[in-house]
Amino acid sequence: MAISVGFVFLVLQNYTISRIPAYMRGMLDEITGANRLPVILNNIKLALLFTALTVISMYAMRKLIIGVSRKIEFQLRSDIFAKFLRLDAMFFRFRETGDLVSRSTNDLNDVRTLLGPGMMYVPNSLSRIALFLPIMFSLSPRLMVWVIALITVVVVMIVFLMPLLRVRFRQVQEASAAIHARVWQDISGIETIKLHTLEKVETDRFAKLNQWYIGKQMDLVRYRGFMWPFFVFVFSLAELLILVVGGHQVISGAMTIGQLLQFNILVSYLTFPILSLGWVMSLIQQGISAMGRISEILDAPEENHEDKKDIPDGELAVKVRGLSFCYPKSKEMVLKNISMDIQEGETVGITGPIGCGKSTLAELLIGILQAKPGMISINGMDISEVSATRLGNHVTLVPQDPFLFTRTIAENIALGETAPEPEAVLSAAKKAGLEKDLAAFPKGINEMVGERGITLSGGQKQRVAIARALYRPASLLVLDDALSSVDSRTEAKILQALSGEKQERAVVIISHRISALKNADRIYVLDEGRVMESGTHVELIGKDGLYRKLAQLQQMEGEAVSEQNEGKA
């Protein structure tokens, strides 16, 4: 409705502005006559009236049409954010964060510009041409022919340049997204860059990327830079022709001086709308290109929640049968024919060398990665039949490198709850071994952590993430090397707390540390994506297998560290 009313004001504005030159013509034609002051004053009044109506109509037009574009921008931004939250992990795994940020900010702004000024100036130019040309024809058909010829030249040039500009706008947007991604990565990894003195390396890489970007921009500038001077030249030529041809008609008596003035003013009123078509053409190509990049997000396939079910009630029973998995765009199988059982009340350990597929298995167990139907079931229901939202109410993962938000420690533990219970939050923090750390913070559990938890150590971040997992009543708790940054004493305390938790849930501890798995009810040893052996700690130590070799290697490393520390003492 608002856009329709906006277009009504657009047409009204062009009608009122088309009347102003007629009253100016009346003033000029009457100025030499005797006793013509009343007529001149009347023309002045009418010119002022229509000027006021033009201003009012122009304001209403811009407010309504631009206002609609802002509302569309708001809705698109909301849709993009909601889409991000609905997409699965694989979508983000193969895309750079900076590129996605660029699409949801810069590209969105380009679309808003297309739907605002773009939608306004095109019909504005067309309606002004439609209203002005008949008036100009009535004043001088001969001059009219010249004006139409020059407008045709402008239109042909616009049509020729449009596809060329669209390609170059797309290239500029992709280069801009690449710069966003590089800056995002370098800021996120600034400590690593400084630690390894990579400032010059990263500066050189950014310089090459920036050079690529400016090259694409200059390629675009070559075309856009040609348009405006060309259009200015065409309309300067038009004004010259009006003076020459129109002046001759005034001398011959075919036109009055007032009619020539009116014709010239009408052409000047047409100049900006037609010149703006070149600028609007750029906006349109830029906006279409940006909309294509945004559509790649909005049209990305997502999980269908309508056909999904909830996990059946009862004691947790996870069955993995013949699980094999490879990542998209890869032919190598990360996991091969994995089978295991996880029951409520059990602590299950998973270990193996680096790169054996432990983290991939963890993400498959909690549904971050999608296993093929029939390979993983929870309480008898295939995990592929359970929606991610409902699955998230039953399972939780503590990764090795957890993500913390720029909020308080309490808010990071009770993530998503608007009114968490302070006692429950504090209890979870104590179970995760955070008690001494909280006492050292000025604000305790209400201490604010920096972006991504930068103000906390690696061990503190892991313990906050463990507390977050313990706070939630999930049936399956998976720790993916979540104790790698804590000392042995804290590890033992956390494991003791987890042992008390397992009566209400199943706990899966994935770790390269044998010490973290000693008390597990069952341990699975992975190597090259396969389960090589399984059993309790005592059973596996008694075998001459991979588990025993890993345990012996860690024992030797521990003894070497102890001897080194004793030597320093």
CORTA-V587087 format. One record per backbone hydrogen bond with DSSP energy under -0.5 kcal/mol. CO is the residue of the C=O (numbers start at 1). NH is the residue of the N-H. E is the energy in kcal/mol with one decimal. If there is no record, write none. Layout:
CO|NH|E + CO|NH|E
//
This chain:
1|5|-2.3 + 2|6|-2.3 + 3|7|-1.9 + 4|8|-1.7 + 5|9|-2.2 + 6|10|-1.7 + 7|11|-2.2 + 8|12|-2.5 + 9|13|-2.7 + 10|14|-1.7 + 11|15|-2.2 + 12|16|-2.7 + 13|17|-2.1 + 14|18|-1.3 + 15|19|-0.9 + 16|19|-0.7 + 16|20|-0.8 + 17|21|-0.6 + 19|22|-0.5 + 19|23|-1.3 + 20|24|-1.8 + 21|25|-2.4 + 22|26|-2.0 + 23|27|-1.9 + 24|28|-2.1 + 25|29|-2.8 + 26|30|-1.6 + 27|31|-0.9 + 30|33|-1.2 + 33|36|-0.7 + 36|40|-2.4 + 37|41|-2.9 + 38|42|-2.1 + 39|43|-2.2 + 40|44|-2.3 + 41|45|-2.5 + 42|46|-2.4 + 43|47|-2.6 + 44|48|-2.5 + 45|49|-2.5 + 46|50|-2.7 + 47|51|-1.8 + 48|52|-2.3 + 49|53|-2.4 + 50|54|-2.1 + 51|55|-2.2 + 52|56|-2.4 + 53|57|-2.6 + 54|58|-2.6 + 55|59|-2.3 + 56|60|-2.4 + 57|61|-2.7 + 58|62|-2.4 + 59|63|-2.6 + 60|64|-2.3 + 61|65|-2.5 + 62|66|-2.0 + 62|67|-0.6 + 63|67|-1.2 + 64|68|-1.9 + 65|69|-1.8 + 66|70|-1.9 + 67|71|-1.9 + 68|72|-2.5 + 69|73|-2.3 + 70|74|-2.4 + 71|75|-2.4 + 72|76|-3.0 + 73|77|-2.6 + 74|78|-2.1 + 75|79|-2.6 + 76|80|-2.8 + 77|81|-2.2 + 78|82|-2.6 + 79|83|-2.3 + 80|84|-2.4 + 81|85|-1.6 + 82|86|-1.1 + 83|86|-0.6 + 83|87|-1.7 + 86|303|-0.6 + 88|91|-1.0 + 88|92|-0.7 + 89|93|-1.7 + 90|94|-1.0 + 92|95|-1.4 + 96|100|-1.8 + 97|101|-2.5 + 98|102|-2.3 + 99|103|-2.1 + 100|104|-1.9 + 101|105|-0.6 + 102|105|-0.7 + 102|106|-0.5 + 102|107|-2.2 + 105|109|-2.2 + 106|110|-1.9 + 107|111|-2.0 + 108|112|-2.3 + 109|113|-2.2 + 110|114|-2.0 + 111|115|-2.4 + 112|116|-1.5 + 113|118|-2.3 + 114|119|-0.8 + 116|120|-1.8 + 117|121|-3.0 + 118|122|-1.3 + 119|123|-0.7 + 120|124|-1.6 + 121|125|-2.7 + 122|126|-2.4 + 123|127|-2.8 + 124|128|-1.9 + 125|129|-2.3 + 126|130|-2.4 + 127|131|-2.0 + 128|132|-2.6 + 129|133|-2.4 + 130|134|-0.6 + 131|135|-0.7 + 132|136|-2.7 + 133|137|-2.7 + 134|138|-2.0 + 135|139|-1.3 + 136|140|-2.5 + 140|144|-2.2 + 141|145|-1.9 + 142|146|-1.3 + 143|147|-2.1 + 144|148|-2.6 + 145|149|-2.2 + 146|150|-2.0 + 147|151|-2.5 + 148|152|-2.4 + 149|153|-1.6 + 150|154|-1.8 + 151|155|-2.5 + 152|156|-2.6 + 153|157|-2.0 + 154|158|-2.1 + 155|159|-2.5 + 156|160|-2.0 + 157|161|-2.1 + 158|162|-1.8 + 159|163|-0.6 + 160|164|-0.5 + 161|165|-2.5 + 162|166|-2.2 + 163|167|-1.7 + 164|168|-1.5 + 165|169|-2.7 + 166|170|-2.0 + 167|171|-1.8 + 168|172|-2.2 + 169|173|-2.5 + 170|174|-2.1 + 171|175|-2.2 + 172|176|-2.6 + 173|177|-2.2 + 174|178|-1.9 + 175|179|-1.8 + 176|180|-2.3 + 177|181|-2.4 + 178|182|-2.2 + 179|183|-2.7 + 180|184|-2.6 + 181|185|-2.5 + 182|186|-2.6 + 183|187|-2.5 + 184|188|-2.2 + 185|189|-2.2 + 187|190|-1.2 + 189|193|-2.3 + 190|194|-2.3 + 191|195|-2.5 + 192|196|-2.0 + 193|198|-3.2 + 194|197|-1.0 + 198|202|-2.9 + 199|203|-2.4 + 200|204|-2.6 + 201|205|-2.2 + 202|206|-2.6 + 203|207|-2.4 + 204|208|-2.1 + 205|209|-2.1 + 206|210|-3.2 + 207|211|-2.3 + 208|212|-2.1 + 209|213|-2.2 + 210|214|-2.8 + 211|215|-2.0 + 212|216|-1.9 + 213|217|-2.4 + 214|218|-2.7 + 215|219|-1.9 + 216|220|-1.8 + 217|221|-2.7 + 218|222|-1.9 + 219|223|-0.8 + 220|223|-0.7 + 220|224|-2.7 + 221|225|-3.5 + 222|226|-0.5 + 223|227|-1.4 + 224|228|-1.2 + 225|229|-0.8 + 226|230|-1.8 + 227|231|-2.7 + 228|232|-2.7 + 229|233|-2.3 + 230|234|-2.1 + 231|235|-2.2 + 232|236|-2.3 + 233|237|-2.3 + 234|238|-1.7 + 235|239|-2.2 + 236|240|-1.9 + 237|241|-2.4 + 238|242|-2.3 + 239|243|-2.1 + 240|244|-2.3 + 241|245|-3.0 + 241|246|-0.7 + 242|246|-1.7 + 242|247|-0.5 + 243|247|-1.3 + 244|248|-1.7 + 245|249|-1.8 + 246|250|-2.2 + 247|251|-2.3 + 248|252|-2.1 + 249|253|-0.7 + 249|254|-2.1 + 249|255|-1.3 + 250|253|-0.7 + 256|260|-2.0 + 257|261|-2.0 + 258|262|-2.6 + 259|263|-2.8 + 260|264|-2.5 + 261|265|-2.6 + 262|266|-2.4 + 263|267|-2.1 + 264|268|-2.1 + 265|269|-2.4 + 266|270|-1.4 + 267|271|-1.2 + 268|272|-0.8 + 269|273|-0.7 + 270|274|-2.2 + 271|275|-3.0 + 272|276|-3.4 + 273|277|-0.6 + 274|277|-0.7 + 274|278|-0.6 + 275|278|-1.2 + 275|279|-0.9 + 276|280|-3.9 + 277|281|-2.5 + 278|282|-1.5 + 279|283|-2.1 + 280|284|-3.0 + 281|285|-2.4 + 282|286|-2.7 + 283|287|-3.2 + 284|288|-2.9 + 285|289|-2.2 + 286|290|-2.3 + 287|291|-2.8 + 288|292|-1.9 + 289|293|-1.6 + 290|294|-2.4 + 291|295|-2.6 + 292|296|-1.2 + 293|297|-0.6 + 294|297|-1.2 + 294|298|-2.3 + 295|299|-3.0 + 297|300|-1.2 + 303|305|-0.9 + 305|308|-1.0 + 309|387|-1.0 + 316|344|-2.3 + 317|319|-0.5 + 317|379|-2.8 + 317|380|-0.5 + 318|342|-2.5 + 319|321|-0.5 + 319|377|-2.3 + 320|340|-1.7 + 323|338|-2.7 + 325|334|-2.6 + 325|335|-1.6 + 327|330|-1.4 + 335|325|-1.9 + 338|323|-3.0 + 340|320|-2.9 + 342|318|-3.2 + 343|346|-1.8 + 346|348|-0.5 + 346|507|-2.6 + 347|521|-2.2 + 347|522|-1.2 + 348|509|-2.9 + 349|524|-3.0 + 350|511|-2.1 + 351|526|-3.1 + 353|356|-1.4 + 356|529|-1.1 + 357|361|-2.2 + 358|362|-2.0 + 359|363|-2.2 + 360|364|-1.8 + 361|365|-2.2 + 362|366|-1.4 + 363|368|-1.6 + 363|369|-1.6 + 364|367|-0.7 + 368|89|-0.6 + 369|371|-0.6 + 372|375|-1.5 + 375|321|-2.8 + 376|383|-2.7 + 377|319|-2.4 + 378|381|-1.9 + 381|378|-3.0 + 382|385|-2.0 + 383|386|-1.2 + 385|309|-2.8 + 387|391|-2.7 + 388|392|-2.2 + 389|393|-0.6 + 390|393|-0.7 + 391|394|-1.7 + 391|395|-1.8 + 394|475|-1.4 + 394|476|-2.3 + 396|478|-2.6 + 397|399|-0.6 + 398|480|-2.6 + 400|402|-0.6 + 402|404|-0.5 + 404|452|-0.7 + 405|407|-2.6 + 407|449|-2.6 + 408|412|-2.0 + 409|413|-1.9 + 410|414|-2.8 + 412|415|-0.6 + 413|415|-0.6 + 414|417|-2.1 + 420|422|-0.6 + 421|425|-2.2 + 422|426|-2.5 + 423|427|-2.3 + 424|428|-2.1 + 425|429|-2.0 + 426|430|-2.2 + 427|431|-2.2 + 428|432|-1.5 + 429|434|-2.5 + 430|433|-1.7 + 434|438|-2.7 + 435|439|-1.6 + 436|440|-1.1 + 437|441|-0.9 + 438|441|-0.6 + 441|444|-1.1 + 443|446|-2.0 + 444|447|-1.6 + 445|410|-2.2 + 447|409|-1.7 + 450|453|-2.6 + 451|454|-1.2 + 453|456|-1.9 + 457|461|-2.4 + 458|462|-2.0 + 459|463|-2.1 + 460|464|-2.3 + 461|465|-2.1 + 462|466|-2.2 + 463|467|-2.5 + 464|468|-2.2 + 465|469|-1.9 + 466|470|-2.6 + 467|471|-1.9 + 468|472|-1.0 + 472|474|-1.6 + 475|506|-3.2 + 476|396|-2.1 + 476|478|-0.5 + 477|479|-0.5 + 477|508|-3.3 + 478|398|-2.9 + 478|480|-0.6 + 479|481|-1.1 + 479|510|-3.4 + 481|484|-1.2 + 483|486|-1.2 + 487|491|-2.6 + 488|492|-2.2 + 489|493|-1.8 + 490|494|-2.5 + 491|495|-2.6 + 492|496|-2.0 + 493|497|-1.9 + 494|498|-2.5 + 495|499|-2.0 + 496|500|-1.3 + 497|501|-1.2 + 498|502|-1.4 + 500|503|-0.6 + 501|504|-2.0 + 501|505|-0.6 + 505|345|-1.1 + 506|477|-3.0 + 507|348|-3.0 + 507|509|-0.6 + 508|479|-3.3 + 508|510|-0.7 + 509|350|-2.4 + 509|511|-0.6 + 510|481|-3.4 + 512|514|-0.6 + 513|516|-0.7 + 514|517|-1.7 + 514|518|-0.7 + 517|520|-1.9 + 522|349|-3.2 + 523|535|-1.8 + 524|351|-2.3 + 524|526|-0.6 + 525|532|-3.1 + 525|533|-1.0 + 526|353|-0.6 + 527|530|-1.4 + 529|336|-3.4 + 530|527|-2.2 + 530|532|-0.8 + 533|525|-2.9 + 535|523|-2.6 + 536|540|-2.5 + 537|541|-2.4 + 538|542|-1.4 + 540|543|-0.9 + 543|545|-1.5 + 545|549|-1.7 + 546|550|-2.7 + 547|551|-2.5 + 548|552|-2.5 + 549|553|-2.4 + 550|554|-2.3 + 551|555|-2.1 + 552|556|-2.3 + 553|557|-2.1 + 554|558|-2.4 + 555|559|-2.3 + 556|560|-2.2 + 557|561|-2.0 + 558|562|-2.2 + 559|563|-2.5 + 560|564|-2.0 + 561|565|-2.3 + 562|566|-2.4 + 563|567|-2.1 + 564|568|-1.7 + 565|569|-1.8
//
